[in-house]
Amino acid sequence: MTKRRDFLKAAPAMAGAALLVNGSFVSSADAKAMIVNKKGEYVLPPLPYAYNALEPYIDEQTMRLHHDKHHAGYVKGLNASLAKLKAARDAGDYSQVQILSDKVAFNGSGHFLHSIFWQNMSPKGGGEPRGKLAKAINMNFGSFAKFKAHFIAAASKVEGSGWGILACEPVAEKLFILQAEKHQNLTAWGVVPLLVVDVWEHAYYLKYQNRRGDYVKAFFNVINWDDVARRLKMAMK
């Protein structure tokens, strides 16, 4: 059986800092979800709740396909690409390095963002944030209502497939709402993802068909604001 281990144990050089994901940093807490096996290969993390726990907002069938097929596919693709890059280094043959680097960015971003996405939701989620997170949202967006409207509009209008992201820029301690096309495009370097919503069609099409905006609105009913607040606290350290 695969032994569940903290990713940081397998990569001590990253301890206390972050993992670079297409120019964005994933906190060490997120690395705990990015478990590896004894071979150093990435392993699909389990969902932190049952497949049907987010009903009626996100249906069980979508969750099973999304986690067990799509997320698992990114993990498989990331491991395969990293193995091929190692083989290329061993052989001194870098003719495929551009293609393989693109695959690492695509599959790695898919894996890392999904690892945040599952934690960003909870059966007890919804409502509004509290404490420092609420103050930060009010300061950066004017009010929670304005933030929510902005986030829904941005995520709903991602061109093609991708993500809507609330991120923290830790130097100036500002919050941004970003659109990430195909995970690896349109990234702002140095930001820390706090809240992400998957707007690839596989995340919502079975239940919402082409009504992406309705799906994003429903997402607000399952947001785990405690998790988002924890990410903000870590980003501000």
VOLO-54143 format. One line per 5 residues: their letters; for each residue x, y, z of N, C-alpha, C. Coordinates in nm, 3 decimals, padded with zeros to 5 digits. Atoms other than C-alpha are relative to their C-alpha. Layout:
% residues N
A = X:Y:Z:X:Y:Z:X:Y:Z  ...
% end
This chain:
% residues 237
MTKRR = 00.083:-00.120:00.000:00.000:00.000:00.000:00.087:00.125:00.000  -00.073:-00.126:00.001:00.106:00.358:-00.057:-00.004:00.063:00.137  -00.008:-00.065:-00.130:00.224:00.527:00.257:-00.023:00.148:-00.014  00.030:-00.142:00.005:00.073:00.871:00.312:00.107:00.075:00.076  -00.106:-00.078:-00.063:00.350:01.118:00.384:-00.015:00.147:-00.034
DFLKA = -00.004:-00.143:00.025:00.389:01.489:00.412:00.095:00.026:-00.116  -00.085:-00.030:00.115:00.523:01.622:00.082:00.130:00.066:00.043  -00.119:-00.071:-00.044:00.766:01.840:00.273:00.107:-00.096:00.049  -00.095:00.098:-00.048:00.928:01.529:00.420:00.083:-00.053:-00.115  -00.070:00.049:00.119:01.018:01.424:00.069:00.076:00.111:-00.069
APAMA = -00.066:-00.115:00.064:01.133:01.773:-00.027:00.033:00.105:00.104  -00.029:-00.089:-00.110:01.293:01.940:00.277:00.047:00.137:-00.044  -00.047:-00.130:00.045:01.440:02.220:00.068:-00.113:00.099:-00.015  00.116:-00.087:00.019:01.086:02.355:00.026:-00.065:00.038:00.133  00.065:-00.018:-00.129:01.005:02.355:00.397:-00.013:00.145:00.039
GAALL = 00.025:-00.133:-00.052:00.849:02.667:00.542:-00.027:00.103:-00.107  00.020:-00.098:00.106:00.821:02.832:00.205:-00.117:-00.041:-00.085  00.110:00.028:00.090:00.620:02.712:-00.089:00.047:-00.085:-00.115  -00.027:00.073:00.122:00.599:02.511:-00.405:-00.040:00.093:-00.114  00.028:-00.091:00.110:00.621:02.712:-00.725:-00.090:-00.067:-00.100
VNGSF = 00.097:00.054:00.095:00.319:02.650:-00.945:-00.026:00.107:-00.105  00.022:-00.095:00.109:00.339:02.840:-01.273:00.010:00.144:00.049  -00.021:-00.136:-00.047:00.474:03.148:-01.098:-00.074:00.033:00.126  00.074:-00.023:-00.123:00.235:03.119:-00.804:00.050:-00.095:00.106  -00.051:00.084:-00.107:00.326:02.981:-00.465:-00.112:-00.070:00.073
VSSAD = 00.092:00.081:-00.078:00.140:02.702:-00.293:00.062:-00.016:00.138  -00.054:00.002:-00.134:00.184:02.715:00.085:00.039:-00.139:00.044  -00.044:00.129:-00.051:00.351:02.441:00.284:-00.118:-00.082:00.052  00.118:00.073:-00.046:00.008:02.353:00.426:-00.063:-00.076:-00.115  00.055:00.068:00.116:-00.113:02.269:00.076:00.087:-00.119:-00.039
AKAMI = -00.090:00.110:00.035:00.195:02.053:00.027:-00.035:-00.126:00.075  00.039:00.118:-00.076:00.056:01.821:00.295:-00.102:-00.083:-00.078  00.098:00.071:00.081:-00.223:01.733:00.052:00.065:-00.062:-00.123  -00.068:00.048:00.120:00.028:01.673:-00.227:00.092:-00.115:00.038  -00.075:00.111:-00.052:00.139:01.337:-00.092:00.073:-00.074:-00.111
VNKKG = -00.079:00.078:00.095:00.401:01.120:-00.260:00.018:-00.140:00.057  -00.026:00.136:-00.045:00.476:00.749:-00.245:00.149:-00.021:00.022  -00.139:00.028:-00.032:00.803:00.576:-00.164:00.094:00.026:-00.117  -00.080:-00.028:00.119:00.921:00.631:-00.520:00.015:00.149:-00.027  -00.004:-00.143:00.022:00.874:01.005:-00.488:-00.100:00.048:-00.103
EYVLP = 00.102:-00.036:00.097:00.576:01.003:-00.724:-00.120:00.063:00.070  00.119:-00.063:-00.056:00.273:01.223:-00.665:-00.115:-00.101:00.006  00.115:00.088:-00.021:-00.040:01.048:-00.535:-00.126:00.086:00.010  00.127:-00.071:-00.007:-00.401:01.157:-00.577:-00.045:00.010:00.147  00.048:-00.011:-00.138:-00.512:01.300:-00.238:-00.148:-00.034:00.009
PLPYA = 00.142:00.032:-00.013:-00.846:01.173:-00.106:-00.082:00.126:00.023  00.090:-00.111:-00.031:-01.145:01.403:-00.089:-00.016:00.012:00.151  00.017:-00.017:-00.145:-01.190:01.554:00.260:-00.144:-00.020:00.046  00.141:00.024:-00.032:-01.562:01.463:00.250:-00.054:-00.100:-00.101  00.061:00.099:00.090:-01.799:01.219:00.080:-00.031:00.061:-00.136
YNALE = 00.028:-00.047:00.136:-01.872:01.243:-00.293:-00.131:00.079:-00.007  00.131:-00.066:00.006:-02.231:01.351:-00.224:-00.016:00.109:00.105  00.010:-00.091:-00.114:-02.150:01.587:00.063:-00.036:00.143:-00.040  00.025:-00.138:00.043:-02.185:01.905:-00.146:-00.133:00.015:-00.073  00.135:-00.008:00.057:-02.533:01.821:-00.277:-00.082:00.104:00.078
PYIDE = 00.040:00.009:00.140:-02.747:01.989:-00.403:00.081:00.090:-00.093  -00.072:-00.102:00.078:-02.494:02.248:-00.522:00.096:-00.062:-00.101  -00.088:00.073:00.090:-02.240:02.008:-00.672:-00.034:-00.148:00.016  00.057:00.134:-00.008:-02.368:01.661:-00.757:00.106:-00.109:00.015  -00.090:00.113:-00.028:-02.215:01.326:-00.663:00.068:-00.052:-00.126
QTMRL = -00.059:00.055:00.122:-02.162:01.205:-01.019:00.113:00.088:-00.051  -00.105:-00.092:00.043:-01.965:01.517:-01.110:00.122:-00.013:00.089  -00.113:00.010:-00.093:-01.752:01.486:-00.797:00.080:-00.127:-00.024  -00.071:00.126:00.026:-01.668:01.122:-00.873:00.085:00.010:-00.127  -00.075:-00.015:00.125:-01.567:01.198:-01.231:00.112:00.102:00.013
HHDKH = -00.095:-00.111:-00.012:-01.391:01.520:-01.139:00.124:-00.044:00.079  -00.111:00.040:-00.086:-01.179:01.374:-00.859:00.068:-00.128:-00.052  -00.058:00.131:00.029:-01.131:01.011:-00.965:00.053:-00.013:-00.143  -00.045:00.008:00.139:-01.083:01.072:-01.338:00.087:00.119:-00.040  -00.073:-00.118:00.047:-00.980:01.430:-01.413:00.120:00.033:00.087
HAGYV = -00.114:-00.030:-00.087:-00.767:01.505:-01.107:00.102:-00.113:-00.006  -00.091:00.113:00.010:-00.620:01.157:-01.122:00.081:00.004:-00.129  -00.071:-00.013:00.127:-00.530:01.223:-01.485:00.114:00.099:00.007  -00.108:-00.098:-00.017:-00.328:01.530:-01.390:00.116:-00.060:00.079  -00.104:00.064:-00.081:-00.140:01.330:-01.126:00.081:-00.098:-00.086
KGLNA = -00.067:00.096:00.089:-00.061:01.055:-01.378:00.086:00.073:-00.102  -00.075:-00.075:00.100:00.046:01.309:-01.640:00.122:00.070:00.057  -00.112:-00.067:-00.065:00.268:01.496:-01.396:00.112:-00.099:00.028  -00.102:00.101:-00.029:00.447:01.181:-01.283:00.069:-00.047:-00.126  -00.057:00.047:00.126:00.496:01.065:-01.641:00.095:00.104:-00.060
SLAKL = -00.083:-00.106:00.057:00.635:01.402:-01.753:00.130:00.017:00.078  -00.120:-00.012:-00.083:00.876:01.424:-01.460:00.095:-00.118:-00.024  -00.083:00.118:00.028:00.998:01.069:-01.530:00.071:00.014:-00.134  -00.060:-00.019:00.132:01.059:01.155:-01.896:00.109:00.107:00.004  -00.104:-00.102:-00.014:01.252:01.467:-01.797:00.124:-00.057:00.068
KAARD = -00.114:00.064:-00.065:01.471:01.260:-01.566:00.077:-00.086:-00.100  -00.064:00.084:00.102:01.537:01.015:-01.849:00.077:00.087:-00.100  -00.067:-00.091:00.093:01.625:01.309:-02.075:00.130:00.053:00.060  -00.122:-00.048:-00.066:01.873:01.443:-01.819:00.106:-00.110:00.005  -00.094:00.112:-00.008:02.029:01.100:-01.774:00.065:-00.029:-00.136
AGDYS = -00.050:00.027:00.134:02.066:01.062:-02.150:00.069:00.121:-00.062  -00.057:-00.123:00.057:02.176:01.421:-02.206:-00.070:00.042:-00.127  00.078:-00.031:00.120:01.905:01.451:-02.470:-00.114:00.094:00.038  00.099:-00.101:-00.037:01.703:01.772:-02.433:-00.086:00.045:-00.118  00.076:-00.035:00.120:01.529:01.765:-02.770:-00.148:00.016:00.028
QVQIL = 00.143:-00.006:-00.033:01.188:01.722:-02.603:-00.028:00.086:00.123  00.015:-00.071:-00.126:01.244:01.957:-02.310:-00.113:00.103:-00.004  00.107:-00.100:00.009:01.002:02.225:-02.436:-00.137:-00.066:00.016  00.128:00.071:-00.008:00.717:01.977:-02.481:-00.022:-00.053:00.140  00.013:00.058:-00.133:00.784:01.805:-02.148:-00.018:00.108:00.107
SDKVA = 00.016:-00.109:-00.096:00.816:02.135:-01.961:-00.143:00.053:-00.003  00.139:-00.043:00.013:00.476:02.238:-02.097:-00.094:-00.100:00.069  00.083:00.102:-00.064:00.329:01.908:-01.978:00.010:00.005:00.152  -00.016:-00.016:-00.145:00.474:01.959:-01.630:-00.082:00.119:00.049  00.076:-00.119:-00.039:00.321:02.308:-01.617:-00.150:-00.028:-00.004
FNGSG = 00.143:00.029:00.014:-00.018:02.184:-01.739:-00.049:-00.097:00.107  00.045:00.101:-00.094:-00.045:01.871:-01.528:00.029:00.038:00.145  -00.033:-00.044:-00.135:00.131:02.020:-01.226:-00.098:00.104:00.050  00.096:-00.102:-00.040:-00.096:02.323:-01.219:-00.137:-00.062:00.024  00.127:00.067:-00.019:-00.398:02.097:-01.260:-00.005:-00.074:00.133
HFLHS = -00.006:00.073:-00.126:-00.290:01.880:-00.967:00.000:00.094:00.121  -00.015:-00.088:-00.116:-00.191:02.163:-00.733:-00.126:00.084:00.024  00.121:-00.080:-00.016:-00.497:02.379:-00.801:-00.118:-00.085:00.048  00.107:00.087:-00.048:-00.734:02.085:-00.755:00.019:-00.034:00.148  -00.027:00.029:-00.140:-00.564:02.007:-00.424:-00.048:00.113:00.090
IFWQN = 00.055:-00.115:-00.073:-00.662:02.359:-00.312:-00.152:00.000:-00.011  00.144:-00.007:00.029:-01.009:02.339:-00.471:-00.080:-00.089:00.094  00.076:00.090:-00.087:-01.122:02.035:-00.269:-00.006:00.054:00.142  -00.004:-00.055:-00.135:-01.013:02.200:00.055:-00.078:00.130:00.012  00.074:-00.127:00.002:-01.176:02.528:-00.046:-00.150:-00.019:00.020
MSPKG = 00.143:00.026:-00.014:-01.516:02.359:-00.020:-00.027:-00.085:00.124  00.039:00.076:-00.119:-01.703:02.209:00.274:-00.152:-00.017:00.003  00.145:00.017:-00.017:-02.049:02.062:00.343:-00.059:00.104:00.094  00.044:-00.103:-00.095:-02.069:02.325:00.618:00.040:00.139:-00.047  -00.048:-00.127:00.054:-01.948:02.604:00.390:-00.113:00.096:-00.032
GGEPR = 00.097:-00.103:00.036:-02.122:02.911:00.254:00.002:00.116:00.096  00.005:-00.118:-00.086:-02.224:03.231:00.427:00.104:00.103:-00.041  -00.099:-00.103:00.026:-01.964:03.505:00.457:00.122:-00.022:00.089  -00.120:00.014:-00.082:-01.606:03.516:00.584:-00.006:00.089:00.123  -00.006:-00.079:-00.123:-01.518:03.656:00.924:00.143:00.044:00.027
GKLAK = -00.133:-00.037:-00.049:-01.227:03.818:01.102:00.086:00.072:-00.102  -00.097:-00.069:00.085:-00.915:03.924:00.915:-00.031:-00.016:-00.148  00.034:00.021:00.140:-01.031:03.770:00.589:-00.110:00.095:-00.043  00.110:-00.092:00.031:-01.353:03.972:00.597:00.052:00.143:-00.012  -00.057:-00.135:00.006:-01.156:04.289:00.670:00.083:00.020:-00.126
AINMN = -00.084:-00.010:00.120:-00.912:04.216:00.387:-00.087:00.012:-00.126  00.091:-00.008:00.115:-01.198:04.160:00.141:-00.065:00.137:-00.007  00.062:-00.133:-00.001:-01.370:04.480:00.248:00.099:00.108:-00.042  -00.102:-00.100:00.031:-01.045:04.676:00.221:00.036:00.000:-00.149  -00.046:00.012:00.139:-00.955:04.545:-00.125:-00.111:00.012:-00.103
FGSFA = 00.109:00.002:00.098:-01.299:04.522:-00.286:-00.118:00.090:00.037  00.106:-00.092:-00.040:-01.518:04.764:-00.092:-00.104:-00.063:00.089  00.097:00.074:-00.081:-01.754:04.502:00.051:-00.001:-00.144:-00.047  00.011:00.139:00.040:-01.825:04.131:00.043:-00.090:-00.013:-00.123  00.092:00.006:00.114:-02.112:04.190:-00.199:00.072:00.036:-00.130
KFKAH = -00.075:-00.039:00.119:-01.880:04.368:-00.442:00.102:-00.107:-00.038  -00.094:00.108:00.027:-01.618:04.095:-00.407:-00.071:-00.117:-00.067  00.075:00.115:00.053:-01.878:03.823:-00.472:-00.042:00.025:-00.144  00.044:-00.033:00.137:-02.014:03.999:-00.781:00.119:-00.002:-00.095  -00.122:-00.004:00.082:-01.659:04.056:-00.913:00.050:-00.142:-00.025
FIAAA = -00.051:00.136:00.013:-01.553:03.695:-00.847:-00.086:-00.083:-00.094  00.091:00.075:00.085:-01.862:03.547:-01.011:00.015:00.044:-00.146  -00.014:-00.051:00.136:-01.823:03.772:-01.316:00.130:-00.046:-00.063  -00.130:00.040:00.054:-01.452:03.694:-01.357:00.005:-00.149:-00.030  -00.004:00.145:00.019:-01.489:03.318:-01.312:-00.093:-00.043:-00.114
SKVEG = 00.098:00.036:00.104:-01.793:03.303:-01.541:00.049:00.037:-00.138  -00.044:-00.050:00.130:-01.609:03.488:-01.818:00.141:-00.045:-00.037  -00.129:00.057:00.042:-01.286:03.287:-01.826:-00.014:-00.050:-00.142  00.009:00.039:00.141:-01.219:03.239:-02.195:00.040:-00.146:-00.015  -00.027:00.142:00.012:-01.243:02.869:-02.270:-00.007:-00.067:00.136
SGWGI = -00.004:00.073:-00.126:-01.145:02.652:-01.973:00.105:00.059:00.093  -00.099:-00.053:-00.094:-00.963:02.747:-01.656:-00.055:00.013:00.141  00.033:-00.018:-00.141:-01.012:02.885:-01.307:-00.026:00.147:00.031  00.010:-00.130:-00.063:-01.134:03.185:-01.115:00.076:-00.010:00.131  -00.088:00.010:-00.116:-00.889:03.266:-00.835:-00.001:00.129:00.082
LACEP = -00.029:-00.108:-00.094:-00.879:03.491:-00.530:00.140:-00.026:00.049  -00.140:00.021:-00.036:-00.509:03.540:-00.463:00.051:00.116:00.084  -00.064:-00.102:-00.083:-00.290:03.730:-00.222:00.137:00.032:-00.057  -00.134:-00.046:00.036:00.008:03.936:-00.333:00.066:00.041:00.131  -00.044:-00.018:-00.137:00.210:03.914:-00.010:00.093:00.118:00.027
VAEKL = -00.092:-00.112:-00.023:00.460:04.197:-00.062:-00.077:00.125:00.041  00.084:-00.116:-00.033:00.198:04.473:-00.067:-00.124:-00.041:00.080  00.113:00.054:-00.075:-00.054:04.248:00.113:-00.134:00.042:-00.062  00.122:-00.032:00.073:-00.318:04.302:-00.154:-00.065:-00.128:-00.052  00.074:00.112:00.056:-00.588:04.067:-00.281:-00.036:00.029:-00.144
FILQA = 00.034:-00.012:00.141:-00.652:04.005:-00.650:-00.100:-00.109:-00.037  00.083:00.101:00.065:-00.923:03.826:-00.844:00.057:-00.022:-00.139  -00.069:00.031:00.125:-00.760:03.649:-01.137:-00.077:-00.102:-00.081  00.048:00.104:00.090:-00.862:03.444:-01.438:00.121:-00.080:-00.046  -00.110:00.086:00.044:-00.637:03.147:-01.514:-00.052:-00.087:-00.112
EKHQN = 00.043:00.080:00.113:-00.690:03.008:-01.862:00.089:-00.123:-00.012  -00.072:00.127:00.016:-00.592:02.641:-01.899:00.101:-00.021:00.113  -00.084:00.001:-00.120:-00.433:02.661:-01.547:00.128:00.081:-00.015  -00.137:-00.048:00.006:-00.096:02.770:-01.679:00.013:00.135:-00.069  -00.006:-00.127:00.070:-00.187:03.089:-01.865:-00.049:00.116:00.087
LTAWG = 00.044:-00.124:-00.065:-00.237:03.447:-01.746:00.027:00.001:00.150  -00.034:00.005:-00.140:-00.065:03.388:-01.414:00.074:00.126:00.042  -00.074:-00.113:-00.058:00.053:03.677:-01.194:00.107:-00.058:00.091  -00.109:00.060:-00.076:00.394:03.583:-01.056:00.002:00.050:00.143  -00.020:-00.035:-00.140:00.436:03.575:-00.681:-00.125:00.003:00.084
VVPLL = 00.123:-00.003:-00.080:00.070:03.559:-00.576:-00.023:-00.137:00.063  00.033:00.123:-00.070:-00.065:03.298:-00.335:-00.149:-00.028:-00.018  00.143:00.030:00.016:-00.396:03.129:-00.430:-00.068:-00.020:00.136  00.077:00.013:-00.123:-00.653:03.165:-00.150:-00.129:-00.077:-00.022  00.129:00.060:00.033:-00.979:03.059:-00.315:-00.002:-00.025:-00.149
VVDVW = 00.002:00.031:00.143:-01.011:02.881:-00.649:-00.130:-00.070:-00.035  00.118:00.072:00.049:-01.311:02.766:-00.850:00.032:-00.054:-00.139  -00.028:00.066:00.128:-01.272:02.519:-01.135:-00.115:00.030:-00.096  00.103:-00.028:00.099:-01.460:02.642:-01.443:00.025:-00.073:-00.132  -00.004:00.092:00.113:-01.351:02.370:-01.682:-00.138:-00.067:-00.007
EHAYY = 00.135:00.054:00.015:-01.668:02.214:-01.822:-00.023:-00.128:00.081  00.021:00.125:-00.074:-01.607:01.881:-01.647:-00.040:00.026:00.144  00.031:-00.032:-00.139:-01.656:02.060:-01.313:-00.149:00.029:00.021  00.139:-00.042:-00.019:-02.016:02.159:-01.380:-00.099:-00.045:-00.108  00.089:00.017:00.114:-02.156:02.042:-01.714:-00.111:-00.102:00.022
LKYQN = 00.105:00.100:-00.021:-02.348:01.735:-01.593:-00.123:00.060:00.067  00.111:-00.059:-00.074:-02.562:01.947:-01.362:-00.045:00.133:-00.060  00.033:-00.137:00.041:-02.545:02.299:-01.507:00.007:00.023:-00.151  -00.016:-00.013:00.145:-02.478:02.234:-01.879:00.083:00.126:-00.033  -00.077:-00.118:00.039:-02.371:02.568:-02.032:-00.023:00.119:00.093
RRGDY = 00.030:-00.110:-00.093:-02.488:02.774:-01.733:00.112:00.014:00.103  -00.117:-00.011:-00.088:-02.144:02.838:-01.590:-00.024:00.100:00.112  00.027:-00.102:-00.102:-02.261:03.149:-01.406:-00.082:-00.055:00.115  00.081:00.061:-00.107:-02.521:02.947:-01.214:00.085:-00.089:00.088  -00.091:00.087:-00.075:-02.251:02.699:-01.113:00.088:00.083:00.094
VKAFF = -00.087:-00.084:-00.083:-02.022:02.976:-00.986:-00.079:00.061:00.116  00.085:-00.052:-00.108:-02.309:03.128:-00.789:-00.025:-00.107:00.105  00.024:00.111:-00.093:-02.384:02.787:-00.636:00.125:-00.032:00.082  -00.127:00.025:-00.069:-02.016:02.751:-00.545:00.008:00.077:00.132  -00.005:-00.082:-00.121:-02.062:03.028:-00.288:-00.074:-00.065:00.117
NVINW = 00.071:00.070:-00.106:-02.290:02.795:-00.093:00.084:-00.108:00.067  -00.084:00.106:-00.057:-02.006:02.552:-00.025:00.142:00.048:00.031  -00.135:-00.050:-00.027:-01.703:02.779:00.022:00.036:-00.019:00.146  -00.054:00.019:-00.135:-01.497:02.686:00.326:00.082:00.124:00.037  -00.067:-00.126:-00.029:-01.413:03.036:00.447:00.110:-00.015:00.105
DDVAR = -00.106:00.024:-00.098:-01.210:02.900:00.738:00.129:-00.041:-00.070  -00.117:00.041:00.077:-00.977:02.738:00.486:00.061:00.119:-00.072  -00.049:-00.120:00.070:-00.951:03.062:00.287:00.071:00.092:00.099  -00.060:-00.085:-00.103:-00.876:03.254:00.608:00.137:-00.055:00.042  -00.128:00.062:-00.036:-00.601:03.006:00.697:00.107:00.030:-00.106
RLKMA = -00.094:-00.028:00.107:-00.439:03.059:00.358:00.045:00.146:00.003  -00.035:-00.142:-00.009:-00.454:03.436:00.399:00.099:00.023:00.113  -00.089:-00.016:-00.115:-00.289:03.414:00.740:00.141:-00.048:-00.033  -00.132:00.053:00.038:-00.006:03.201:00.602:00.067:00.089:-00.104  -00.059:-00.084:00.105:00.041:03.428:00.301:00.053:00.130:00.056
MK = -00.039:-00.129:-00.058:00.075:03.733:00.523:00.118:-00.012:00.097  -00.112:00.017:-00.093:00.352:03.582:00.739:00.126:00.059:-00.056
% end
